[in-house]
Amino acid sequence: MKVLELLEEIEDLVDEAPGLPLTGKIMLDAEEVFQIVREIRLALPDDVQQAKWIRDERDRILEEAKAEYERIIREAKKQADYLVESDDITLRATKLAEQIRQDAETHAKVLKMRTYDYVDKMLFDMQQKMDELNMKYFGEMYSNLEKTFAGINETLASNREEMKALAYKTQNEGETPELQE
């Protein structure tokens, strides 16, 4: 996978970068790192774009459901107005309009719930994939950095001990053996 290769290239840059004495820091060519990051962005899986499409599709489906709901309500009102000519017809029309309204609301609710379920499933799948990528790539990179820092700390501790020994030796130079005891 291209992203893995690019991440390994960043690791190589960090490993091979010249260090700054006594700071534990390294020097990197910023343009080279930015170029690799741009390549990673271009190489990311289509899942990120798919998540945007899912969000847009969810919005579109919700808009359609809302439009359908409003259309059904308008039709129910038109039908109710038409049936107002007599009391018996008015009563039946009122009941029918209420039933149509309830059906429209139920239908809209079902469409919304299906959309939410679909989008939730797609987002869950995307979340799992992102977690997998994170564990696979960034966990390994973190582990390598942790090992590097541990090695640097060991080297610094060793250097400090050596410096203390040299200081002790320098301080006790020229003293008579009786004073050293």
Secondary structure, 3 states (H helix, E strand, C coil): CHHHHHHHHHHHHHHHCCEECCCCEECCCHHHHHHHHHHHHHHCCCHHHHHHHHHHHHHHHHHHHHHHHHHHHHHHHHHHHHHHHCHHHHHHHHHHHHHHHHHHHHHHHHHHHHHHHHHHHHHHHHHHHHHHHHHHHHHHHHHHHHHHHHHHHHHHHHHHHHHHHHHHHHHHCCCCHHHHC
